[in-house]
Amino acid sequence: MATIKVRKLKSFPAEISVPGDKSISHRAAMFAGMADGTTIVEGFLPSEDCLCTVKAMEAMGAVVEPLEELEGVGLVKMAITGHGPKLKAPAGPIDCGNSGTTIRLLSGILAGQDFTAEMGGDASLSKRPMKRVADPLVLMGAKVEGQGEKICAPLHITGGQLQPITYTLPMASAQVKSAVLLAGMFAPGKTTVIEPVVTRNHTERIMSHFGVKWLRDGNAISVYGGQTPKAKDLVVPGDISSAAFWMVAAAASPGQQITLKNVGLNPTRTGVITVLLRMGAHINSSETDSEGEPRGNVIIKGGDLNGTVIGGLEIPNVIDELPILAVAGALARGNTLIKDARELRVKETDRIAAVAENLRRMGVTVIEYEDGMEIIGGAKLHGATITTYHDHRIAMAFAIAGMFAEGETTIEGSECINTSYPGFEHDLNLFLRGDNGAAPIPVLTRVPRPVAGRLREG
């Protein structure tokens, strides 16, 4: 089991570039694998989750050629050649690892194929509910079988002659919305998803990028079946969910400043900035490129934070950032209330329970509710041994908390961080060592073409 030991931060690097966006990297691999032609994907996030998606598409006929690797991070540029949306049956079960995005979105793609496929994952993924995805896909004509009432993995999906549906989501979920829209590409006519509140729209944006037409009417998103994605090169922006950890570290540090480079600024993902501004943070962002996905630099100046209420319609926009926002609440003056966030109970772990438990270990008073928690801010944090529960966002959130605690904080089970942020420990050390200059430019290794099949190794 890997561990990270953290002490109080010393200084700040002038700037950091976070790795590619996880949500976009997943979708880029899927659409490139279903496209007609070769797509160059640059800025890809080589996390364990995203590589599961790449390997799955490769197992179903896509040809993947590594082009560039980032030392200490992994494969960041690749060529993916697809042969259209009708895929070939994989030779064995598809391993989705710990990735809910992989298994849920691939369910939509597999619903439109003419074969049966099995998808499984690790112990954590096998506890997560897949019924929310299975229900609409069954309505469309696919056969989805899983374990227990919640239809957990391993899943067996048999594609069928799908029929278009109009489906109202019972919860705000970009993953379920995406699965239905992906299945809709294989159904004749118009498939419509109605969401209760606007969720992240990476699937809609990447459909446009690959030439798949869709339309939005209020909270209803529709796609017409029979379309074939067209290959088109794509650059993935930095992941704002990864940037959020450094945003909080900087915002809670009076007198410090950091620039986060090339961060994705999709309006359906910038809720973390809105919340931190409400807490009194000093944040400026400048959009530099809006092709496909808006992106730009984010500058954070440290100061004193104040408690706030996080809930209601903004929860889907900050669901991944709530663990680090809870840490921000602990570092703020006054109380912070997180509510309407029951979805946190069924993430990689029960994130409400995990955050509350670990904050208490560090000396913070937390009142836990079924749908959130109240954090009593202003306590002096002390070092503690943190249990990650194999959850990458818990591990990283409490590494940041450890930067503000007296004594040493030990993050046990830190290997889970590679699920979303390979290179996190390197960037963390820039703070803990007291490096004052800009982060060094990592070494890029160019991988000669062709190297087909490379991702099957290991």
C-alpha positions as CSV (number, residue, x, y, z in Angstrom):
1,M,0.0,0.0,0.0
2,A,1.4,3.4,-1.0
3,T,1.5,6.3,1.4
4,I,2.1,10.1,1.1
5,K,3.3,12.0,4.1
6,V,2.4,15.7,4.1
7,R,3.6,18.6,6.3
8,K,2.7,22.3,6.4
9,L,3.3,24.0,3.0
10,K,6.3,26.2,2.6
11,S,5.7,28.2,-0.5
12,F,4.0,28.2,-3.9
13,P,5.2,27.5,-7.4
14,A,4.4,30.4,-9.7
15,E,2.3,28.1,-12.0
16,I,1.2,24.5,-12.5
17,S,-0.3,22.8,-15.5
18,V,-2.8,20.1,-14.4
19,P,-3.3,16.9,-16.5
20,G,-6.0,16.5,-19.1
21,D,-9.7,16.5,-18.3
22,K,-10.9,13.1,-17.2
23,S,-14.5,13.4,-18.5
24,I,-13.3,14.6,-21.9
25,S,-10.5,12.0,-22.2
26,H,-13.1,9.2,-21.7
27,R,-15.4,10.6,-24.4
28,A,-12.6,11.4,-26.8
29,A,-11.5,7.7,-26.7
30,M,-15.0,6.5,-27.2
31,F,-16.0,8.8,-30.1
32,A,-12.6,8.4,-31.8
33,G,-13.1,4.6,-31.5
34,M,-16.5,4.8,-33.2
35,A,-15.5,7.4,-35.8
36,D,-14.7,6.8,-39.4
37,G,-11.0,7.5,-39.7
38,T,-8.0,8.5,-37.5
39,T,-8.2,11.0,-34.7
40,I,-5.1,12.5,-32.9
41,V,-6.0,13.0,-29.2
42,E,-3.5,15.4,-27.5
43,G,-3.5,16.3,-23.8
44,F,-5.1,12.9,-23.0
45,L,-5.3,12.0,-19.3
46,P,-3.4,8.7,-18.9
47,S,-5.1,7.8,-15.6
48,E,-6.1,4.3,-14.8
49,D,-9.8,5.1,-15.4
50,C,-9.2,6.6,-18.9
51,L,-6.8,3.9,-20.0
52,C,-9.6,1.4,-19.2
53,T,-11.7,3.2,-21.7
54,V,-9.0,3.2,-24.3
55,K,-8.3,-0.5,-23.8
56,A,-12.0,-1.3,-24.1
57,M,-12.3,0.5,-27.4
58,E,-9.2,-1.2,-28.6
59,A,-10.7,-4.6,-27.6
60,M,-13.7,-3.8,-29.8
61,G,-11.7,-3.0,-32.9
62,A,-10.2,0.5,-32.6
63,V,-6.5,0.8,-33.5
64,V,-4.5,2.7,-30.9
65,E,-1.0,4.1,-31.6
66,P,0.9,5.9,-28.8
67,L,2.6,9.1,-30.0
68,E,4.0,10.9,-26.9
69,E,4.6,10.0,-23.3
70,L,5.1,12.4,-20.4
71,E,7.7,11.3,-17.9
72,G,6.2,10.4,-14.6
73,V,2.7,10.7,-16.0
74,G,2.2,8.5,-19.0
75,L,0.7,8.5,-22.5
76,V,-0.6,12.0,-23.3
77,K,-0.9,11.8,-27.1
78,M,-2.2,9.0,-29.3
79,A,-3.8,8.2,-32.6
80,I,-7.1,6.3,-32.5
81,T,-8.4,4.8,-35.7
82,G,-12.0,3.8,-35.8
83,H,-14.1,1.9,-38.4
84,G,-17.5,3.3,-37.6
85,P,-19.9,2.9,-34.8
86,K,-20.6,-0.8,-35.3
87,L,-17.9,-2.5,-33.2
88,K,-16.6,-6.0,-33.0
89,A,-17.3,-8.4,-30.1
90,P,-14.5,-8.3,-27.6
91,A,-12.6,-11.6,-27.0
92,G,-13.3,-11.5,-23.3
93,P,-14.8,-9.4,-20.4
94,I,-14.1,-5.7,-20.5
95,D,-12.3,-4.5,-17.4
96,C,-13.6,-1.1,-16.3
97,G,-11.4,-0.9,-13.3
98,N,-12.7,1.7,-10.9
99,S,-14.3,3.8,-13.6
100,G,-18.0,4.5,-13.3
101,T,-17.8,6.7,-16.5
102,T,-16.4,3.8,-18.5
103,I,-19.0,1.2,-17.5
104,R,-22.0,3.6,-17.7
105,L,-21.1,5.2,-21.1
106,L,-20.0,2.0,-22.7
107,S,-23.3,0.5,-21.7
108,G,-25.0,3.0,-24.1
109,I,-22.6,2.0,-26.9
110,L,-23.0,-1.7,-26.3
111,A,-26.8,-1.4,-26.3
112,G,-26.6,-0.7,-30.0
113,Q,-24.2,-3.5,-31.0
114,D,-25.1,-6.9,-32.4
115,F,-23.3,-9.0,-29.7
116,T,-23.3,-9.7,-26.0
117,A,-20.5,-8.2,-23.9
118,E,-19.5,-8.5,-20.2
119,M,-18.2,-5.5,-18.3
120,G,-16.7,-5.8,-14.8
121,G,-14.4,-3.9,-12.5
122,D,-12.8,-3.7,-9.1
123,A,-14.6,-4.3,-5.7
124,S,-15.6,-0.6,-5.4
125,L,-17.1,-0.4,-8.9
126,S,-19.0,-3.6,-8.3
127,K,-20.9,-2.0,-5.5
128,R,-22.1,1.0,-7.5
129,P,-25.6,1.1,-8.8
130,M,-26.1,0.5,-12.6
131,K,-29.9,0.2,-12.5
132,R,-30.1,4.0,-13.3
133,V,-28.4,3.2,-16.7
134,A,-30.0,-0.2,-17.2
135,D,-33.6,1.0,-16.9
136,P,-33.6,3.4,-20.0
137,L,-31.5,1.0,-22.1
138,V,-33.9,-1.8,-21.5
139,L,-36.8,0.5,-22.5
140,M,-34.9,1.1,-25.7
141,G,-34.7,-2.7,-26.4
142,A,-31.3,-3.8,-25.0
143,K,-30.9,-6.6,-22.5
144,V,-29.0,-5.6,-19.4
145,E,-28.3,-8.1,-16.7
146,G,-26.4,-7.4,-13.4
147,Q,-26.1,-8.4,-9.8
148,G,-28.9,-7.8,-7.3
149,E,-31.7,-5.2,-7.2
150,K,-29.3,-2.3,-8.0
151,I,-28.0,-4.2,-11.1
152,C,-24.3,-4.0,-10.1
153,A,-21.3,-5.2,-12.1
154,P,-20.4,-7.5,-13.7
155,L,-22.9,-6.4,-16.4
156,H,-23.9,-8.5,-19.4
157,I,-25.3,-6.4,-22.2
158,T,-26.9,-7.8,-25.3
159,G,-27.5,-5.2,-28.0
160,G,-30.8,-5.1,-29.9
161,Q,-32.9,-3.3,-32.5
162,L,-33.2,-0.2,-30.4
163,Q,-36.2,2.1,-30.4
164,P,-36.0,5.8,-29.7
165,I,-37.4,7.0,-26.4
166,T,-38.1,10.2,-24.5
167,Y,-36.6,9.7,-21.1
168,T,-36.8,11.9,-18.0
169,L,-33.9,11.4,-15.7
170,P,-34.9,10.5,-12.2
171,M,-31.7,12.2,-10.9
172,A,-29.2,14.8,-12.3
173,S,-26.6,12.5,-13.9
174,A,-24.4,13.4,-16.9
175,Q,-23.4,9.7,-17.1
176,V,-26.9,8.4,-17.5
177,K,-27.8,11.2,-19.9
178,S,-24.7,10.3,-22.0
179,A,-25.5,6.6,-22.0
180,V,-29.0,7.2,-23.4
181,L,-27.7,9.7,-26.0
182,L,-25.0,7.2,-27.1
183,A,-27.6,4.5,-27.4
184,G,-29.8,6.9,-29.3
185,M,-27.2,7.1,-32.0
186,F,-28.1,3.4,-32.9
187,A,-31.9,3.9,-32.8
188,P,-34.0,5.2,-35.7
189,G,-35.5,8.6,-35.2
190,K,-35.1,11.0,-32.3
191,T,-34.1,10.0,-28.8
192,T,-34.6,12.6,-26.1
193,V,-33.3,13.0,-22.6
194,I,-34.9,15.4,-20.2
195,E,-32.7,16.3,-17.2
196,P,-34.0,17.9,-14.0
197,V,-31.2,20.4,-13.9
198,V,-28.4,21.1,-16.4
199,T,-25.5,18.7,-16.0
200,R,-22.0,18.8,-17.5
201,N,-22.3,18.8,-21.3
202,H,-19.1,17.2,-22.5
203,T,-21.0,14.5,-24.4
204,E,-23.0,17.1,-26.4
205,R,-19.9,19.1,-27.1
206,I,-17.9,16.1,-28.3
207,M,-20.7,15.0,-30.5
208,S,-20.5,18.3,-32.2
209,H,-16.8,18.0,-32.5
210,F,-17.2,14.6,-34.3
211,G,-20.0,15.9,-36.5
212,V,-22.9,14.2,-34.7
213,K,-25.9,16.5,-34.8
214,W,-28.0,17.0,-31.6
215,L,-30.3,19.7,-30.3
216,R,-31.3,21.2,-27.0
217,D,-34.7,22.6,-26.1
218,G,-34.7,23.8,-22.6
219,N,-33.7,20.9,-20.4
220,A,-34.4,18.4,-23.2
221,I,-31.4,17.1,-25.3
222,S,-32.1,15.1,-28.5
223,V,-30.0,13.1,-30.9
224,Y,-31.0,11.4,-34.2
225,G,-29.9,7.8,-34.9
226,G,-28.0,6.6,-37.9
227,Q,-25.1,9.2,-37.6
228,T,-21.5,8.1,-38.0
229,P,-18.9,10.2,-36.1
230,K,-16.2,11.7,-38.3
231,A,-12.6,11.6,-37.2
232,K,-11.3,15.0,-36.1
233,D,-8.2,15.8,-34.1
234,L,-8.8,17.0,-30.5
235,V,-6.9,18.7,-27.7
236,V,-8.0,17.9,-24.2
237,P,-7.9,20.9,-21.8
238,G,-6.6,20.6,-18.2
239,D,-9.1,19.1,-15.7
240,I,-10.7,21.7,-13.5
241,S,-11.5,19.0,-11.0
242,S,-7.8,18.4,-10.6
243,A,-7.1,22.2,-10.6
244,A,-9.6,22.5,-7.7
245,F,-7.2,21.1,-5.2
246,W,-4.6,23.8,-5.9
247,M,-7.4,26.4,-6.1
248,V,-8.3,25.7,-2.5
249,A,-4.7,25.5,-1.3
250,A,-4.0,28.9,-2.8
251,A,-7.3,30.5,-1.8
252,A,-6.8,29.6,1.9
253,S,-3.2,30.9,1.9
254,P,-3.0,34.7,2.5
255,G,-0.2,36.4,0.6
256,Q,0.2,33.5,-1.9
257,Q,-0.6,33.4,-5.6
258,I,-0.6,30.7,-8.3
259,T,-1.5,30.5,-12.0
260,L,-3.1,27.3,-13.2
261,K,-2.4,26.9,-16.9
262,N,-4.8,25.7,-19.7
263,V,-7.7,24.7,-17.4
264,G,-11.0,23.7,-18.9
265,L,-13.6,26.4,-18.3
266,N,-16.7,24.7,-19.5
267,P,-19.6,26.6,-17.8
268,T,-21.1,23.3,-16.6
269,R,-17.9,22.6,-14.7
270,T,-16.9,26.0,-13.2
271,G,-19.1,25.7,-10.1
272,V,-16.1,25.2,-7.9
273,I,-14.9,28.7,-8.9
274,T,-18.4,30.2,-8.1
275,V,-18.4,28.6,-4.7
276,L,-14.9,29.7,-3.8
277,L,-15.7,33.3,-4.9
278,R,-18.7,33.2,-2.6
279,M,-16.4,32.1,0.2
280,G,-14.3,35.2,-0.4
281,A,-11.5,33.8,-2.7
282,H,-9.7,36.0,-5.2
283,I,-9.9,34.3,-8.5
284,N,-9.5,35.6,-12.1
285,S,-9.8,33.5,-15.2
286,S,-9.1,34.4,-18.8
287,E,-10.5,32.3,-21.6
288,T,-7.8,31.7,-24.3
289,D,-9.3,29.1,-26.5
290,S,-12.9,28.1,-27.0
291,E,-12.6,25.6,-29.9
292,G,-14.6,22.6,-28.8
293,E,-14.2,23.2,-25.0
294,P,-13.4,26.6,-23.5
295,R,-10.1,26.8,-21.7
296,G,-7.8,29.4,-20.2
297,N,-5.6,30.3,-17.2
298,V,-6.9,30.7,-13.7
299,I,-5.1,33.0,-11.2
300,I,-5.8,32.6,-7.5
301,K,-4.6,35.0,-4.8
302,G,-4.7,33.8,-1.2
303,G,-6.8,35.4,1.6
304,D,-9.3,34.6,4.3
305,L,-12.2,32.3,3.4
306,N,-15.7,32.4,4.9
307,G,-18.2,29.6,5.3
308,T,-21.1,29.2,2.9
309,V,-24.0,27.0,1.9
310,I,-23.5,24.6,-1.0
311,G,-26.7,22.9,-2.3
312,G,-29.6,22.9,-4.6
313,L,-29.1,23.3,-8.4
314,E,-25.4,23.9,-8.1
315,I,-24.7,20.4,-6.7
316,P,-24.4,18.6,-10.1
317,N,-21.9,21.3,-11.2
318,V,-19.6,20.7,-8.1
319,I,-20.3,17.0,-7.3
320,D,-16.6,15.9,-7.9
321,E,-15.2,18.9,-6.1
322,L,-17.3,18.6,-2.9
323,P,-14.5,16.7,-0.9
324,I,-12.0,19.5,-1.5
325,L,-14.7,22.2,-0.9
326,A,-15.4,20.5,2.4
327,V,-11.7,21.0,3.3
328,A,-12.1,24.6,2.3
329,G,-15.0,24.8,4.7
330,A,-12.7,23.5,7.5
331,L,-10.2,26.2,6.7
332,A,-12.8,29.0,6.6
333,R,-14.3,31.2,9.2
334,G,-17.8,30.2,10.2
335,N,-19.8,27.1,9.2
336,T,-20.1,25.5,5.8
337,L,-23.2,23.5,5.0
338,I,-23.3,21.0,2.1
339,K,-26.8,19.7,1.3
340,D,-28.8,18.0,-1.4
341,A,-25.7,15.9,-2.2
342,R,-27.0,12.3,-1.5
343,E,-25.2,11.3,-4.7
344,L,-22.0,11.4,-2.8
345,R,-23.0,8.3,-0.9
346,V,-22.7,6.2,-4.1
347,K,-19.4,7.4,-5.6
348,E,-16.1,5.5,-5.4
349,T,-16.9,5.3,-1.7
350,D,-19.4,7.0,0.6
351,R,-17.8,10.4,0.3
352,I,-20.0,12.0,2.9
353,A,-18.9,9.5,5.6
354,A,-15.3,9.4,4.4
355,V,-14.9,13.2,4.4
356,A,-16.6,13.6,7.8
357,E,-14.5,10.8,9.4
358,N,-11.2,12.2,8.1
359,L,-12.0,15.8,9.0
360,R,-12.8,14.7,12.6
361,R,-9.4,12.9,12.7
362,M,-7.8,16.2,12.0
363,G,-9.7,18.0,14.7
364,V,-12.7,19.4,12.8
365,T,-16.2,19.3,14.2
366,V,-18.5,17.8,11.5
367,I,-22.3,17.1,11.7
368,E,-23.2,14.5,9.2
369,Y,-26.5,14.3,7.4
370,E,-28.0,11.8,4.9
371,D,-27.5,14.3,2.1
372,G,-24.5,16.2,3.2
373,M,-22.7,17.7,6.2
374,E,-22.1,20.8,8.2
375,I,-18.5,21.7,8.8
376,I,-17.6,24.0,11.8
377,G,-14.7,26.1,10.4
378,G,-11.8,27.7,12.1
379,A,-10.4,24.8,14.1
380,K,-6.6,24.3,14.1
381,L,-6.0,21.2,12.0
382,H,-3.5,18.6,13.3
383,G,-1.8,15.9,11.5
384,A,-3.5,12.5,11.3
385,T,-3.5,9.2,9.5
386,I,-6.0,9.4,6.7
387,T,-7.9,6.5,5.2
388,T,-8.7,7.0,1.5
389,Y,-11.2,4.1,1.2
390,H,-9.5,3.6,-2.3
391,D,-11.0,7.0,-3.4
392,H,-8.7,9.3,-5.4
393,R,-10.6,12.5,-4.5
394,I,-10.5,11.7,-0.8
395,A,-6.8,11.1,-1.0
396,M,-6.0,14.4,-2.8
397,A,-8.4,16.5,-0.7
398,F,-6.8,15.4,2.5
399,A,-3.3,15.8,1.1
400,I,-4.3,19.5,0.8
401,A,-5.7,19.5,4.3
402,G,-2.4,18.2,5.5
403,M,-0.6,21.2,4.1
404,F,-2.5,23.3,6.7
405,A,-2.1,21.0,9.7
406,E,0.4,21.0,12.5
407,G,2.6,17.9,12.4
408,E,2.6,15.2,9.8
409,T,-0.4,13.8,7.9
410,T,-0.2,10.4,6.4
411,I,-2.4,9.5,3.4
412,E,-2.7,5.7,3.4
413,G,-3.6,4.0,0.1
414,S,-2.5,6.9,-2.0
415,E,-2.0,4.7,-5.1
416,C,-5.7,5.4,-5.9
417,I,-4.7,8.9,-7.0
418,N,-3.6,7.5,-10.3
419,T,-7.3,6.9,-11.1
420,S,-7.5,10.6,-12.1
421,Y,-4.2,12.5,-11.5
422,P,-1.0,10.8,-12.3
423,G,1.7,13.3,-11.4
424,F,-0.2,14.6,-8.3
425,E,2.6,13.7,-5.9
426,H,5.2,15.6,-8.1
427,D,3.0,18.7,-8.1
428,L,2.4,18.4,-4.3
429,N,6.1,18.3,-3.7
430,L,6.5,21.7,-5.5
431,F,4.5,23.2,-2.6
432,L,6.1,21.1,0.2
433,R,9.7,21.7,-0.9
434,G,9.1,25.4,-1.1
435,D,9.9,25.8,-4.8
436,N,9.3,29.4,-5.8
437,G,9.8,29.2,-9.5
438,A,7.5,27.9,-12.2
439,A,7.0,24.2,-12.4
440,P,9.7,22.6,-14.6
441,I,8.6,21.5,-18.0
442,P,8.3,17.7,-18.0
443,V,10.1,15.6,-20.5
444,L,8.1,14.4,-23.5
445,T,9.1,11.1,-25.0
446,R,8.0,10.7,-28.6
447,V,6.9,7.2,-29.4
448,P,7.6,6.2,-33.1
449,R,4.6,5.2,-35.2
450,P,3.3,2.6,-35.7
451,V,3.1,0.9,-32.3
452,A,-0.3,-0.7,-32.6
453,G,-1.4,-2.9,-29.7
454,R,0.9,-1.2,-27.2
455,L,-2.0,-0.6,-24.7
456,R,-2.8,-4.3,-24.5
457,E,0.5,-4.9,-22.6
458,G,0.1,-5.5,-18.9
